[in-house]
Amino acid sequence: MPQPQPNMQQMLKQVQKMQQEMMEAQESLKDEVVEASAGGGMVTVQVTGDLNVRAIKIQPEAVDPDDVELLQDMVLAAVNEAVRAAQELATSKLGGIAGGLGGLGLPGL
């Protein structure tokens, strides 16, 4: 039994709507900020949803001239965690929109 052909005009409208929603979601990610810390809050990093590091705060007691490596490790850990959280935020916002492609009846989507 042959499958009915999808309505191309309707599909095009849906794709255009999703493109608009995707652009709006990507734009809104610039204004959303996630925060992560390391060393029990000694180092805190803020990253926007579009993966720009907005701020790095280091508590004065975290600065030990005899153990610079520990501070470097805390900064690295906080940055990596903040970037991971920002990516998760972007995936949750954009994934729902992209998931709508499956409803178009297109093969492979």
Biopython code that builds the backbone (N, CA, C, O; Angstrom):
import numpy as np
from Bio.PDB.StructureBuilder import StructureBuilder

atoms = [
    (1, "MET", "N", (0.850, -1.182, 0.000)),
    (1, "MET", "CA", (0.000, 0.000, 0.000)),
    (1, "MET", "C", (0.895, 1.244, 0.000)),
    (1, "MET", "O", (1.668, 1.426, 0.941)),
    (2, "PRO", "N", (0.819, 2.091, -1.004)),
    (2, "PRO", "CA", (1.698, 3.263, -1.083)),
    (2, "PRO", "C", (1.354, 4.281, 0.003)),
    (2, "PRO", "O", (0.192, 4.473, 0.359)),
    (3, "GLN", "N", (2.414, 4.932, 0.523)),
    (3, "GLN", "CA", (2.208, 5.966, 1.535)),
    (3, "GLN", "C", (1.776, 7.255, 0.856)),
    (3, "GLN", "O", (2.235, 7.566, -0.243)),
    (4, "PRO", "N", (0.884, 8.015, 1.516)),
    (4, "PRO", "CA", (0.476, 9.282, 0.913)),
    (4, "PRO", "C", (1.665, 10.245, 0.848)),
    (4, "PRO", "O", (2.506, 10.271, 1.746)),
    (5, "GLN", "N", (1.720, 11.017, -0.204)),
    (5, "GLN", "CA", (2.799, 11.991, -0.366)),
    (5, "GLN", "C", (2.593, 13.142, 0.617)),
    (5, "GLN", "O", (1.475, 13.631, 0.775)),
    (6, "PRO", "N", (3.662, 13.571, 1.275)),
    (6, "PRO", "CA", (3.522, 14.688, 2.203)),
    (6, "PRO", "C", (3.217, 15.978, 1.442)),
    (6, "PRO", "O", (3.648, 16.166, 0.304)),
    (7, "ASN", "N", (2.480, 16.841, 2.083)),
    (7, "ASN", "CA", (2.154, 18.143, 1.504)),
    (7, "ASN", "C", (3.399, 19.022, 1.603)),
    (7, "ASN", "O", (3.777, 19.450, 2.693)),
    (8, "MET", "N", (4.039, 19.291, 0.455)),
    (8, "MET", "CA", (5.317, 20.017, 0.437)),
    (8, "MET", "C", (5.172, 21.445, 0.948)),
    (8, "MET", "O", (6.060, 21.949, 1.635)),
    (9, "GLN", "N", (4.081, 22.092, 0.627)),
    (9, "GLN", "CA", (3.893, 23.472, 1.083)),
    (9, "GLN", "C", (3.755, 23.506, 2.608)),
    (9, "GLN", "O", (4.314, 24.380, 3.270)),
    (10, "GLN", "N", (3.018, 22.560, 3.148)),
    (10, "GLN", "CA", (2.848, 22.481, 4.602)),
    (10, "GLN", "C", (4.197, 22.172, 5.267)),
    (10, "GLN", "O", (4.526, 22.749, 6.304)),
    (11, "MET", "N", (4.967, 21.269, 4.673)),
    (11, "MET", "CA", (6.281, 20.928, 5.225)),
    (11, "MET", "C", (7.199, 22.139, 5.214)),
    (11, "MET", "O", (7.923, 22.378, 6.181)),
    (12, "LEU", "N", (7.177, 22.901, 4.134)),
    (12, "LEU", "CA", (8.016, 24.088, 4.023)),
    (12, "LEU", "C", (7.658, 25.095, 5.112)),
    (12, "LEU", "O", (8.546, 25.690, 5.723)),
    (13, "LYS", "N", (6.367, 25.287, 5.356)),
    (13, "LYS", "CA", (5.935, 26.205, 6.415)),
    (13, "LYS", "C", (6.431, 25.732, 7.768)),
    (13, "LYS", "O", (6.885, 26.537, 8.582)),
    (14, "GLN", "N", (6.348, 24.424, 8.016)),
    (14, "GLN", "CA", (6.812, 23.882, 9.294)),
    (14, "GLN", "C", (8.315, 24.087, 9.451)),
    (14, "GLN", "O", (8.783, 24.457, 10.528)),
    (15, "VAL", "N", (9.065, 23.851, 8.393)),
    (15, "VAL", "CA", (10.517, 24.026, 8.443)),
    (15, "VAL", "C", (10.856, 25.490, 8.697)),
    (15, "VAL", "O", (11.735, 25.789, 9.505)),
    (16, "GLN", "N", (10.178, 26.396, 8.023)),
    (16, "GLN", "CA", (10.429, 27.823, 8.224)),
    (16, "GLN", "C", (10.099, 28.240, 9.652)),
    (16, "GLN", "O", (10.823, 29.033, 10.253)),
    (17, "LYS", "N", (9.011, 27.709, 10.193)),
    (17, "LYS", "CA", (8.630, 28.015, 11.578)),
    (17, "LYS", "C", (9.695, 27.498, 12.540)),
    (17, "LYS", "O", (10.068, 28.194, 13.484)),
    (18, "MET", "N", (10.185, 26.286, 12.307)),
    (18, "MET", "CA", (11.221, 25.724, 13.178)),
    (18, "MET", "C", (12.518, 26.514, 13.070)),
    (18, "MET", "O", (13.208, 26.709, 14.071)),
    (19, "GLN", "N", (12.861, 26.974, 11.862)),
    (19, "GLN", "CA", (14.064, 27.789, 11.695)),
    (19, "GLN", "C", (13.945, 29.074, 12.509)),
    (19, "GLN", "O", (14.902, 29.495, 13.160)),
    (20, "GLN", "N", (12.780, 29.687, 12.469)),
    (20, "GLN", "CA", (12.555, 30.917, 13.232)),
    (20, "GLN", "C", (12.662, 30.633, 14.731)),
    (20, "GLN", "O", (13.303, 31.389, 15.461)),
    (21, "GLU", "N", (12.037, 29.547, 15.191)),
    (21, "GLU", "CA", (12.100, 29.182, 16.606)),
    (21, "GLU", "C", (13.534, 28.888, 17.024)),
    (21, "GLU", "O", (13.947, 29.255, 18.124)),
    (22, "MET", "N", (14.294, 28.229, 16.156)),
    (22, "MET", "CA", (15.683, 27.901, 16.447)),
    (22, "MET", "C", (16.517, 29.174, 16.586)),
    (22, "MET", "O", (17.329, 29.292, 17.503)),
    (23, "MET", "N", (16.314, 30.127, 15.672)),
    (23, "MET", "CA", (17.056, 31.389, 15.734)),
    (23, "MET", "C", (16.714, 32.148, 17.016)),
    (23, "MET", "O", (17.598, 32.711, 17.661)),
    (24, "GLU", "N", (15.437, 32.162, 17.381)),
    (24, "GLU", "CA", (15.018, 32.852, 18.601)),
    (24, "GLU", "C", (15.610, 32.171, 19.830)),
    (24, "GLU", "O", (16.060, 32.848, 20.754)),
    (25, "ALA", "N", (15.616, 30.847, 19.851)),
    (25, "ALA", "CA", (16.180, 30.112, 20.986)),
    (25, "ALA", "C", (17.682, 30.357, 21.088)),
    (25, "ALA", "O", (18.205, 30.557, 22.184)),
    (26, "GLN", "N", (18.380, 30.342, 19.948)),
    (26, "GLN", "CA", (19.825, 30.595, 19.967)),
    (26, "GLN", "C", (20.107, 32.007, 20.474)),
    (26, "GLN", "O", (21.055, 32.220, 21.230)),
    (27, "GLU", "N", (19.296, 32.957, 20.063)),
    (27, "GLU", "CA", (19.475, 34.344, 20.514)),
    (27, "GLU", "C", (19.237, 34.445, 22.019)),
    (27, "GLU", "O", (19.968, 35.152, 22.714)),
    (28, "SER", "N", (18.230, 33.752, 22.524)),
    (28, "SER", "CA", (17.924, 33.822, 23.953)),
    (28, "SER", "C", (19.014, 33.173, 24.797)),
    (28, "SER", "O", (19.181, 33.526, 25.965)),
    (29, "LEU", "N", (19.757, 32.230, 24.224)),
    (29, "LEU", "CA", (20.839, 31.590, 24.975)),
    (29, "LEU", "C", (21.929, 32.586, 25.361)),
    (29, "LEU", "O", (22.631, 32.386, 26.352)),
    (30, "LYS", "N", (22.072, 33.655, 24.586)),
    (30, "LYS", "CA", (23.087, 34.663, 24.896)),
    (30, "LYS", "C", (22.801, 35.344, 26.226)),
    (30, "LYS", "O", (23.719, 35.833, 26.884)),
    (31, "ASP", "N", (21.524, 35.378, 26.628)),
    (31, "ASP", "CA", (21.131, 36.069, 27.850)),
    (31, "ASP", "C", (21.045, 35.143, 29.058)),
    (31, "ASP", "O", (20.898, 35.607, 30.189)),
    (32, "GLU", "N", (21.135, 33.850, 28.827)),
    (32, "GLU", "CA", (21.053, 32.906, 29.939)),
    (32, "GLU", "C", (22.446, 32.572, 30.435)),
    (32, "GLU", "O", (23.369, 32.379, 29.644)),
    (33, "VAL", "N", (22.594, 32.507, 31.750)),
    (33, "VAL", "CA", (23.906, 32.287, 32.353)),
    (33, "VAL", "C", (23.820, 31.092, 33.292)),
    (33, "VAL", "O", (22.897, 30.979, 34.100)),
    (34, "VAL", "N", (24.798, 30.205, 33.169)),
    (34, "VAL", "CA", (24.940, 29.114, 34.128)),
    (34, "VAL", "C", (26.203, 29.383, 34.940)),
    (34, "VAL", "O", (27.107, 30.092, 34.498)),
    (35, "GLU", "N", (26.245, 28.807, 36.126)),
    (35, "GLU", "CA", (27.380, 29.042, 37.012)),
    (35, "GLU", "C", (27.859, 27.710, 37.559)),
    (35, "GLU", "O", (27.060, 26.819, 37.847)),
    (36, "ALA", "N", (29.165, 27.586, 37.697)),
    (36, "ALA", "CA", (29.750, 26.388, 38.288)),
    (36, "ALA", "C", (30.904, 26.836, 39.173)),
    (36, "ALA", "O", (31.504, 27.889, 38.959)),
    (37, "SER", "N", (31.198, 26.012, 40.173)),
    (37, "SER", "CA", (32.303, 26.361, 41.062)),
    (37, "SER", "C", (33.144, 25.133, 41.348)),
    (37, "SER", "O", (32.743, 23.999, 41.085)),
    (38, "ALA", "N", (34.315, 25.390, 41.890)),
    (38, "ALA", "CA", (35.236, 24.315, 42.272)),
    (38, "ALA", "C", (35.910, 24.730, 43.570)),
    (38, "ALA", "O", (35.914, 25.903, 43.944)),
    (39, "GLY", "N", (36.477, 23.745, 44.241)),
    (39, "GLY", "CA", (37.171, 24.036, 45.493)),
    (39, "GLY", "C", (36.241, 24.563, 46.560)),
    (39, "GLY", "O", (36.618, 25.437, 47.341)),
    (40, "GLY", "N", (35.023, 24.037, 46.603)),
    (40, "GLY", "CA", (34.073, 24.484, 47.622)),
    (40, "GLY", "C", (33.686, 25.950, 47.467)),
    (40, "GLY", "O", (33.413, 26.631, 48.455)),
    (41, "GLY", "N", (33.663, 26.428, 46.239)),
    (41, "GLY", "CA", (33.278, 27.803, 45.974)),
    (41, "GLY", "C", (34.455, 28.768, 45.919)),
    (41, "GLY", "O", (34.266, 29.980, 45.813)),
    (42, "MET", "N", (35.667, 28.232, 45.992)),
    (42, "MET", "CA", (36.853, 29.094, 45.920)),
    (42, "MET", "C", (36.982, 29.734, 44.542)),
    (42, "MET", "O", (37.464, 30.860, 44.417)),
    (43, "VAL", "N", (36.544, 29.006, 43.498)),
    (43, "VAL", "CA", (36.565, 29.515, 42.131)),
    (43, "VAL", "C", (35.163, 29.327, 41.562)),
    (43, "VAL", "O", (34.602, 28.232, 41.610)),
    (44, "THR", "N", (34.604, 30.412, 41.022)),
    (44, "THR", "CA", (33.275, 30.368, 40.426)),
    (44, "THR", "C", (33.366, 30.928, 39.009)),
    (44, "THR", "O", (34.015, 31.945, 38.764)),
    (45, "VAL", "N", (32.699, 30.235, 38.078)),
    (45, "VAL", "CA", (32.724, 30.636, 36.676)),
    (45, "VAL", "C", (31.295, 30.759, 36.174)),
    (45, "VAL", "O", (30.451, 29.909, 36.459)),
    (46, "GLN", "N", (31.029, 31.829, 35.420)),
    (46, "GLN", "CA", (29.735, 32.018, 34.769)),
    (46, "GLN", "C", (29.938, 31.945, 33.257)),
    (46, "GLN", "O", (30.840, 32.572, 32.702)),
    (47, "VAL", "N", (29.071, 31.161, 32.603)),
    (47, "VAL", "CA", (29.129, 30.992, 31.156)),
    (47, "VAL", "C", (27.724, 31.200, 30.607)),
    (47, "VAL", "O", (26.746, 30.727, 31.187)),
    (48, "THR", "N", (27.629, 31.912, 29.485)),
    (48, "THR", "CA", (26.329, 32.109, 28.850)),
    (48, "THR", "C", (25.934, 30.851, 28.085)),
    (48, "THR", "O", (26.762, 29.980, 27.815)),
    (49, "GLY", "N", (24.659, 30.777, 27.745)),
    (49, "GLY", "CA", (24.150, 29.632, 26.999)),
    (49, "GLY", "C", (24.775, 29.472, 25.628)),
    (49, "GLY", "O", (24.724, 28.387, 25.049)),
    (50, "ASP", "N", (25.374, 30.549, 25.090)),
    (50, "ASP", "CA", (26.063, 30.422, 23.804)),
    (50, "ASP", "C", (27.578, 30.272, 23.999)),
    (50, "ASP", "O", (28.366, 30.579, 23.105)),
    (51, "LEU", "N", (27.964, 29.795, 25.182)),
    (51, "LEU", "CA", (29.329, 29.375, 25.518)),
    (51, "LEU", "C", (30.359, 30.499, 25.591)),
    (51, "LEU", "O", (31.518, 30.299, 25.227)),
    (52, "ASN", "N", (29.955, 31.656, 26.047)),
    (52, "ASN", "CA", (30.904, 32.728, 26.318)),
    (52, "ASN", "C", (31.124, 32.801, 27.822)),
    (52, "ASN", "O", (30.167, 32.875, 28.594)),
    (53, "VAL", "N", (32.396, 32.777, 28.238)),
    (53, "VAL", "CA", (32.708, 32.907, 29.659)),
    (53, "VAL", "C", (32.438, 34.355, 30.036)),
    (53, "VAL", "O", (33.049, 35.275, 29.491)),
    (54, "ARG", "N", (31.528, 34.546, 30.962)),
    (54, "ARG", "CA", (31.138, 35.902, 31.358)),
    (54, "ARG", "C", (31.941, 36.380, 32.564)),
    (54, "ARG", "O", (32.289, 37.558, 32.643)),
    (55, "ALA", "N", (32.238, 35.487, 33.504)),
    (55, "ALA", "CA", (32.954, 35.916, 34.703)),
    (55, "ALA", "C", (33.687, 34.742, 35.337)),
    (55, "ALA", "O", (33.231, 33.599, 35.287)),
    (56, "ILE", "N", (34.826, 35.051, 35.930)),
    (56, "ILE", "CA", (35.566, 34.101, 36.760)),
    (56, "ILE", "C", (35.871, 34.823, 38.068)),
    (56, "ILE", "O", (36.510, 35.875, 38.074)),
    (57, "LYS", "N", (35.408, 34.251, 39.170)),
    (57, "LYS", "CA", (35.653, 34.843, 40.494)),
    (57, "LYS", "C", (36.540, 33.889, 41.285)),
    (57, "LYS", "O", (36.281, 32.687, 41.357)),
    (58, "ILE", "N", (37.589, 34.448, 41.872)),
    (58, "ILE", "CA", (38.524, 33.662, 42.671)),
    (58, "ILE", "C", (38.596, 34.288, 44.056)),
    (58, "ILE", "O", (38.919, 35.466, 44.206)),
    (59, "GLN", "N", (38.290, 33.482, 45.064)),
    (59, "GLN", "CA", (38.386, 33.959, 46.438)),
    (59, "GLN", "C", (39.856, 34.191, 46.788)),
    (59, "GLN", "O", (40.705, 33.391, 46.396)),
    (60, "PRO", "N", (40.179, 35.254, 47.510)),
    (60, "PRO", "CA", (41.574, 35.561, 47.841)),
    (60, "PRO", "C", (42.303, 34.399, 48.514)),
    (60, "PRO", "O", (43.491, 34.183, 48.270)),
    (61, "GLU", "N", (41.600, 33.660, 49.351)),
    (61, "GLU", "CA", (42.264, 32.551, 50.061)),
    (61, "GLU", "C", (42.630, 31.386, 49.136)),
    (61, "GLU", "O", (43.358, 30.479, 49.539)),
    (62, "ALA", "N", (42.128, 31.409, 47.901)),
    (62, "ALA", "CA", (42.478, 30.374, 46.923)),
    (62, "ALA", "C", (43.839, 30.640, 46.299)),
    (62, "ALA", "O", (44.414, 29.757, 45.663)),
    (63, "VAL", "N", (44.356, 31.843, 46.475)),
    (63, "VAL", "CA", (45.625, 32.226, 45.862)),
    (63, "VAL", "C", (46.759, 31.912, 46.838)),
    (63, "VAL", "O", (46.992, 32.624, 47.815)),
    (64, "ASP", "N", (47.449, 30.818, 46.532)),
    (64, "ASP", "CA", (48.605, 30.400, 47.331)),
    (64, "ASP", "C", (49.806, 30.367, 46.393)),
    (64, "ASP", "O", (49.896, 29.491, 45.534)),
    (65, "PRO", "N", (50.736, 31.321, 46.551)),
    (65, "PRO", "CA", (51.884, 31.371, 45.635)),
    (65, "PRO", "C", (52.699, 30.075, 45.629)),
    (65, "PRO", "O", (53.414, 29.793, 44.667)),
    (66, "ASP", "N", (52.590, 29.296, 46.693)),
    (66, "ASP", "CA", (53.334, 28.035, 46.753)),
    (66, "ASP", "C", (52.582, 26.879, 46.105)),
    (66, "ASP", "O", (53.129, 25.785, 45.964)),
    (67, "ASP", "N", (51.336, 27.111, 45.712)),
    (67, "ASP", "CA", (50.548, 26.031, 45.097)),
    (67, "ASP", "C", (49.673, 26.593, 43.973)),
    (67, "ASP", "O", (48.447, 26.492, 44.018)),
    (68, "VAL", "N", (50.311, 27.178, 42.980)),
    (68, "VAL", "CA", (49.604, 27.752, 41.840)),
    (68, "VAL", "C", (48.867, 26.660, 41.060)),
    (68, "VAL", "O", (47.808, 26.915, 40.487)),
    (69, "GLU", "N", (49.419, 25.456, 41.038)),
    (69, "GLU", "CA", (48.799, 24.354, 40.298)),
    (69, "GLU", "C", (47.398, 24.047, 40.814)),
    (69, "GLU", "O", (46.499, 23.751, 40.026)),
    (70, "LEU", "N", (47.206, 24.114, 42.127)),
    (70, "LEU", "CA", (45.881, 23.847, 42.698)),
    (70, "LEU", "C", (44.874, 24.879, 42.192)),
    (70, "LEU", "O", (43.754, 24.523, 41.826)),
    (71, "LEU", "N", (45.262, 26.145, 42.169)),
    (71, "LEU", "CA", (44.381, 27.199, 41.659)),
    (71, "LEU", "C", (44.078, 26.970, 40.181)),
    (71, "LEU", "O", (42.934, 27.118, 39.754)),
    (72, "GLN", "N", (45.085, 26.613, 39.406)),
    (72, "GLN", "CA", (44.871, 26.323, 37.985)),
    (72, "GLN", "C", (43.885, 25.178, 37.810)),
    (72, "GLN", "O", (43.000, 25.236, 36.956)),
    (73, "ASP", "N", (44.041, 24.140, 38.620)),
    (73, "ASP", "CA", (43.138, 22.988, 38.537)),
    (73, "ASP", "C", (41.699, 23.382, 38.890)),
    (73, "ASP", "O", (40.748, 22.920, 38.259)),
    (74, "MET", "N", (41.550, 24.245, 39.910)),
    (74, "MET", "CA", (40.200, 24.673, 40.301)),
    (74, "MET", "C", (39.557, 25.510, 39.201)),
    (74, "MET", "O", (38.375, 25.336, 38.904)),
    (75, "VAL", "N", (40.323, 26.419, 38.593)),
    (75, "VAL", "CA", (39.791, 27.241, 37.500)),
    (75, "VAL", "C", (39.386, 26.345, 36.328)),
    (75, "VAL", "O", (38.307, 26.504, 35.758)),
    (76, "LEU", "N", (40.256, 25.411, 35.980)),
    (76, "LEU", "CA", (39.967, 24.491, 34.876)),
    (76, "LEU", "C", (38.707, 23.677, 35.160)),
    (76, "LEU", "O", (37.851, 23.532, 34.287)),
    (77, "ALA", "N", (38.594, 23.150, 36.369)),
    (77, "ALA", "CA", (37.423, 22.339, 36.725)),
    (77, "ALA", "C", (36.144, 23.172, 36.669)),
    (77, "ALA", "O", (35.122, 22.711, 36.161)),
    (78, "ALA", "N", (36.199, 24.389, 37.188)),
    (78, "ALA", "CA", (35.008, 25.238, 37.188)),
    (78, "ALA", "C", (34.609, 25.636, 35.769)),
    (78, "ALA", "O", (33.422, 25.633, 35.440)),
    (79, "VAL", "N", (35.578, 25.976, 34.928)),
    (79, "VAL", "CA", (35.284, 26.342, 33.539)),
    (79, "VAL", "C", (34.671, 25.150, 32.803)),
    (79, "VAL", "O", (33.659, 25.295, 32.118)),
    (80, "ASN", "N", (35.278, 23.982, 32.943)),
    (80, "ASN", "CA", (34.761, 22.798, 32.249)),
    (80, "ASN", "C", (33.339, 22.470, 32.696)),
    (80, "ASN", "O", (32.500, 22.116, 31.868)),
    (81, "GLU", "N", (33.060, 22.582, 33.985)),
    (81, "GLU", "CA", (31.723, 22.281, 34.484)),
    (81, "GLU", "C", (30.716, 23.323, 33.991)),
    (81, "GLU", "O", (29.590, 22.973, 33.638)),
    (82, "ALA", "N", (31.109, 24.591, 33.966)),
    (82, "ALA", "CA", (30.207, 25.634, 33.485)),
    (82, "ALA", "C", (29.919, 25.458, 31.999)),
    (82, "ALA", "O", (28.778, 25.628, 31.571)),
    (83, "VAL", "N", (30.922, 25.124, 31.217)),
    (83, "VAL", "CA", (30.718, 24.893, 29.776)),
    (83, "VAL", "C", (29.799, 23.697, 29.573)),
    (83, "VAL", "O", (28.912, 23.736, 28.720)),
    (84, "ARG", "N", (30.000, 22.629, 30.349)),
    (84, "ARG", "CA", (29.133, 21.452, 30.240)),
    (84, "ARG", "C", (27.688, 21.826, 30.559)),
    (84, "ARG", "O", (26.766, 21.400, 29.863)),
    (85, "ALA", "N", (27.489, 22.622, 31.612)),
    (85, "ALA", "CA", (26.138, 23.036, 31.995)),
    (85, "ALA", "C", (25.516, 23.928, 30.912)),
    (85, "ALA", "O", (24.321, 23.822, 30.636)),
    (86, "ALA", "N", (26.315, 24.799, 30.303)),
    (86, "ALA", "CA", (25.804, 25.662, 29.235)),
    (86, "ALA", "C", (25.427, 24.839, 28.007)),
    (86, "ALA", "O", (24.427, 25.123, 27.349)),
    (87, "GLN", "N", (26.224, 23.825, 27.701)),
    (87, "GLN", "CA", (25.901, 22.946, 26.564)),
    (87, "GLN", "C", (24.611, 22.179, 26.834)),
    (87, "GLN", "O", (23.789, 21.990, 25.938)),
    (88, "GLU", "N", (24.446, 21.744, 28.074)),
    (88, "GLU", "CA", (23.228, 21.024, 28.455)),
    (88, "GLU", "C", (22.009, 21.947, 28.316)),
    (88, "GLU", "O", (20.954, 21.524, 27.843)),
    (89, "LEU", "N", (22.163, 23.196, 28.728)),
    (89, "LEU", "CA", (21.095, 24.173, 28.589)),
    (89, "LEU", "C", (20.745, 24.363, 27.112)),
    (89, "LEU", "O", (19.569, 24.354, 26.748)),
    (90, "ALA", "N", (21.748, 24.532, 26.270)),
    (90, "ALA", "CA", (21.515, 24.724, 24.837)),
    (90, "ALA", "C", (20.836, 23.504, 24.231)),
    (90, "ALA", "O", (19.918, 23.641, 23.422)),
    (91, "THR", "N", (21.277, 22.325, 24.613)),
    (91, "THR", "CA", (20.684, 21.096, 24.088)),
    (91, "THR", "C", (19.218, 20.995, 24.483)),
    (91, "THR", "O", (18.378, 20.603, 23.673)),
    (92, "SER", "N", (18.911, 21.348, 25.725)),
    (92, "SER", "CA", (17.517, 21.255, 26.163)),
    (92, "SER", "C", (16.644, 22.268, 25.442)),
    (92, "SER", "O", (15.498, 21.966, 25.111)),
    (93, "LYS", "N", (17.169, 23.474, 25.190)),
    (93, "LYS", "CA", (16.379, 24.493, 24.491)),
    (93, "LYS", "C", (16.237, 24.189, 23.007)),
    (93, "LYS", "O", (15.146, 24.301, 22.448)),
    (94, "LEU", "N", (17.326, 23.807, 22.374)),
    (94, "LEU", "CA", (17.315, 23.613, 20.928)),
    (94, "LEU", "C", (16.844, 22.223, 20.539)),
    (94, "LEU", "O", (16.296, 22.041, 19.452)),
    (95, "GLY", "N", (17.045, 21.251, 21.395)),
    (95, "GLY", "CA", (16.675, 19.875, 21.084)),
    (95, "GLY", "C", (15.185, 19.698, 20.888)),
    (95, "GLY", "O", (14.760, 18.929, 20.025)),
    (96, "GLY", "N", (14.381, 20.402, 21.682)),
    (96, "GLY", "CA", (12.935, 20.294, 21.547)),
    (96, "GLY", "C", (12.456, 20.807, 20.201)),
    (96, "GLY", "O", (11.513, 20.270, 19.619)),
    (97, "ILE", "N", (13.112, 21.847, 19.714)),
    (97, "ILE", "CA", (12.725, 22.408, 18.413)),
    (97, "ILE", "C", (13.126, 21.452, 17.299)),
    (97, "ILE", "O", (12.329, 21.151, 16.410)),
    (98, "ALA", "N", (14.363, 20.980, 17.354)),
    (98, "ALA", "CA", (14.858, 20.073, 16.317)),
    (98, "ALA", "C", (14.079, 18.760, 16.323)),
    (98, "ALA", "O", (13.935, 18.121, 15.281)),
    (99, "GLY", "N", (13.580, 18.357, 17.484)),
    (99, "GLY", "CA", (12.807, 17.131, 17.573)),
    (99, "GLY", "C", (11.524, 17.196, 16.772)),
    (99, "GLY", "O", (10.961, 16.162, 16.411)),
    (100, "GLY", "N", (11.053, 18.410, 16.488)),
    (100, "GLY", "CA", (9.844, 18.575, 15.702)),
    (100, "GLY", "C", (9.990, 18.154, 14.256)),
    (100, "GLY", "O", (8.990, 17.971, 13.561)),
    (101, "LEU", "N", (11.220, 17.997, 13.788)),
    (101, "LEU", "CA", (11.437, 17.565, 12.410)),
    (101, "LEU", "C", (10.878, 16.175, 12.161)),
    (101, "LEU", "O", (10.452, 15.862, 11.050)),
    (102, "GLY", "N", (10.879, 15.346, 13.186)),
    (102, "GLY", "CA", (10.381, 13.987, 13.024)),
    (102, "GLY", "C", (8.910, 13.946, 12.664)),
    (102, "GLY", "O", (8.444, 12.987, 12.049)),
    (103, "GLY", "N", (8.175, 14.982, 13.043)),
    (103, "GLY", "CA", (6.747, 15.021, 12.773)),
    (103, "GLY", "C", (6.413, 15.409, 11.334)),
    (103, "GLY", "O", (5.240, 15.465, 10.967)),
    (104, "LEU", "N", (7.425, 15.674, 10.521)),
    (104, "LEU", "CA", (7.156, 16.093, 9.151)),
    (104, "LEU", "C", (6.955, 14.907, 8.205)),
    (104, "LEU", "O", (6.544, 15.084, 7.058)),
    (105, "GLY", "N", (7.241, 13.722, 8.682)),
    (105, "GLY", "CA", (7.087, 12.561, 7.822)),
    (105, "GLY", "C", (8.215, 12.416, 6.831)),
    (105, "GLY", "O", (8.066, 11.749, 5.807)),
    (106, "LEU", "N", (9.336, 13.031, 7.124)),
    (106, "LEU", "CA", (10.481, 12.926, 6.220)),
    (106, "LEU", "C", (11.288, 11.676, 6.568)),
    (106, "LEU", "O", (11.513, 11.403, 7.747)),
    (107, "PRO", "N", (11.714, 10.934, 5.595)),
    (107, "PRO", "CA", (12.481, 9.731, 5.888)),
    (107, "PRO", "C", (13.804, 10.090, 6.565)),
    (107, "PRO", "O", (14.485, 11.039, 6.176)),
    (108, "GLY", "N", (14.141, 9.318, 7.571)),
    (108, "GLY", "CA", (15.416, 9.494, 8.246)),
    (108, "GLY", "C", (15.399, 10.565, 9.310)),
    (108, "GLY", "O", (16.423, 10.781, 9.958)),
    (109, "LEU", "N", (14.282, 11.250, 9.525)),
    (109, "LEU", "CA", (14.226, 12.289, 10.555)),
    (109, "LEU", "C", (13.289, 11.879, 11.655)),
    (109, "LEU", "O", (13.106, 12.623, 12.618)),
]
sb = StructureBuilder()
sb.init_structure("model")
sb.init_model(0)
sb.init_chain("A")
sb.init_seg("    ")
for serial, (resi, resn, name, xyz) in enumerate(atoms, 1):
    if name == "N":
        sb.init_residue(resn, " ", resi, " ")
    sb.init_atom(name, np.array(xyz, "f"), 0.0, 1.0, " ", f" {name:<3s}", serial, name[0])
structure = sb.get_structure()
